[in-house]
Amino acid sequence: MDKQTLIHHLNEDLAGELSAIIQYITYAAKANGPYRPQLSQFFLTEVADEQLHAQFLANKIVALGGEPTTVPAAVPAAKTNKEMMEAVLTAELKAAKDYTQRAKEAEEYGDKGLMVQLEDMVRDESGHSEETARMLQDWPL
């Protein structure tokens, strides 16, 4: 794994985190119905973790000599609460998968600290996806 490829992949991850921040803030505003307060709070609570991930990635990209992206990945459109939750679940599962791969790349590159931090981020994203999946489990049709 060469440094430029690692920087490129970390920037893809950063774009995903920036997208997640936008996604959660937007979905919090769009949540509706009888469980709006709970859903809105759920979405807003996730923003802090995604911000920490984004800041870590931006700092690491700079430390490696790269330029952090300022362009988020596309935010999935969702109209209903269920569509929003399904989009969140998809994004969290993707993030966990991507960070698992990135941890392997960091190990191959020889950056043990980055590898450990990415593994911690896998844990965070897995926790988010598990909670979201549980919320969707008995969701009415």
C-alpha positions as CSV (number, residue, x, y, z in Angstrom):
1,M,0.0,0.0,0.0
2,D,1.5,3.3,-1.1
3,K,0.9,6.6,0.7
4,Q,-1.0,8.3,-2.1
5,T,-3.5,5.4,-2.5
6,L,-4.0,5.4,1.3
7,I,-4.6,9.2,1.2
8,H,-7.1,8.7,-1.6
9,H,-9.0,6.0,0.2
10,L,-9.0,8.1,3.5
11,N,-10.5,11.0,1.5
12,E,-13.2,8.7,0.2
13,D,-14.0,7.8,3.8
14,L,-13.9,11.5,4.8
15,A,-16.4,12.2,2.0
16,G,-18.6,9.5,3.5
17,E,-18.4,11.0,7.0
18,L,-19.3,14.5,5.7
19,S,-22.2,12.9,3.9
20,A,-23.3,11.2,7.1
21,I,-23.3,14.5,9.0
22,I,-25.5,16.1,6.4
23,Q,-27.7,13.0,6.2
24,Y,-28.3,12.9,10.0
25,I,-28.9,16.7,10.3
26,T,-31.3,16.6,7.3
27,Y,-33.1,13.5,8.5
28,A,-33.5,15.0,12.0
29,A,-35.3,17.9,10.4
30,K,-37.4,15.7,8.1
31,A,-38.6,13.1,10.7
32,N,-42.3,13.3,11.3
33,G,-45.2,11.5,12.9
34,P,-45.8,10.4,16.5
35,Y,-42.2,9.3,17.0
36,R,-40.6,12.5,15.5
37,P,-39.0,13.6,18.8
38,Q,-37.3,10.3,19.3
39,L,-36.2,9.9,15.7
40,S,-35.0,13.4,15.5
41,Q,-32.9,12.9,18.7
42,F,-31.6,9.6,17.4
43,F,-30.3,11.2,14.2
44,L,-28.8,14.2,16.0
45,T,-27.0,12.1,18.6
46,E,-25.2,10.3,15.7
47,V,-23.8,13.6,14.4
48,A,-21.2,13.9,17.1
49,D,-19.6,10.5,16.3
50,E,-19.5,11.2,12.6
51,Q,-17.9,14.6,13.3
52,L,-15.2,13.0,15.4
53,H,-14.5,10.5,12.6
54,A,-14.4,13.3,10.0
55,Q,-12.0,15.3,12.1
56,F,-9.7,12.3,12.7
57,L,-9.7,11.5,9.0
58,A,-9.0,15.1,7.9
59,N,-6.1,15.3,10.5
60,K,-4.6,12.0,9.3
61,I,-4.8,13.0,5.7
62,V,-2.9,16.2,6.4
63,A,-0.4,14.3,8.6
64,L,0.3,12.0,5.6
65,G,0.8,15.0,3.3
66,G,-2.5,15.1,1.6
67,E,-5.4,17.6,1.2
68,P,-8.6,16.7,2.9
69,T,-11.7,16.7,0.7
70,T,-14.4,19.2,1.4
71,V,-16.9,17.5,-0.9
72,P,-19.3,15.0,0.8
73,A,-20.5,11.8,-0.9
74,A,-24.1,12.0,-2.2
75,V,-26.8,11.9,0.5
76,P,-29.5,9.4,-0.3
77,A,-32.9,10.9,-0.8
78,A,-35.5,9.6,1.7
79,K,-39.1,10.8,2.2
80,T,-40.4,8.6,5.0
81,N,-39.1,7.8,8.4
82,K,-38.6,4.2,7.3
83,E,-36.7,5.2,4.1
84,M,-34.5,7.5,6.3
85,M,-33.8,4.6,8.7
86,E,-33.0,2.2,5.8
87,A,-30.7,4.7,4.2
88,V,-28.9,5.2,7.5
89,L,-28.5,1.4,7.9
90,T,-27.1,1.1,4.4
91,A,-24.6,3.9,5.1
92,E,-23.5,2.5,8.5
93,L,-23.0,-1.0,7.0
94,K,-20.9,0.5,4.2
95,A,-18.8,2.6,6.6
96,A,-18.0,-0.5,8.8
97,K,-17.0,-2.5,5.7
98,D,-14.9,0.4,4.3
99,Y,-13.1,1.0,7.7
100,T,-12.4,-2.8,8.0
101,Q,-10.7,-2.6,4.6
102,R,-8.9,0.6,5.5
103,A,-7.6,-0.9,8.7
104,K,-6.0,-3.7,6.6
105,E,-4.5,-1.1,4.3
106,A,-3.1,0.9,7.2
107,E,-1.5,-2.3,8.6
108,E,0.0,-3.0,5.2
109,Y,1.3,0.6,5.0
110,G,2.8,0.1,8.4
111,D,0.8,2.6,10.4
112,K,-0.3,0.7,13.5
113,G,-1.9,3.8,15.2
114,L,-4.1,4.4,12.1
115,M,-5.0,0.7,12.0
116,V,-6.2,0.7,15.6
117,Q,-8.1,4.0,15.2
118,L,-9.9,2.6,12.1
119,E,-10.8,-0.6,14.0
120,D,-12.3,1.6,16.7
121,M,-14.3,3.3,14.0
122,V,-15.5,-0.1,12.8
123,R,-16.8,-0.7,16.3
124,D,-18.6,2.7,16.3
125,E,-20.2,2.1,12.9
126,S,-21.2,-1.5,13.7
127,G,-22.9,-0.2,16.9
128,H,-24.8,2.4,14.9
129,S,-25.9,-0.2,12.3
130,E,-27.0,-2.7,15.0
131,E,-29.1,-0.1,16.7
132,T,-30.6,1.1,13.5
133,A,-31.4,-2.5,12.4
134,R,-33.1,-3.1,15.8
135,M,-35.2,0.0,15.3
136,L,-36.3,-1.2,11.9
137,Q,-36.9,-4.8,13.0
138,D,-40.6,-4.4,13.8
139,W,-41.3,-1.3,11.8
140,P,-44.8,-1.2,10.4
141,L,-45.2,-1.6,6.7
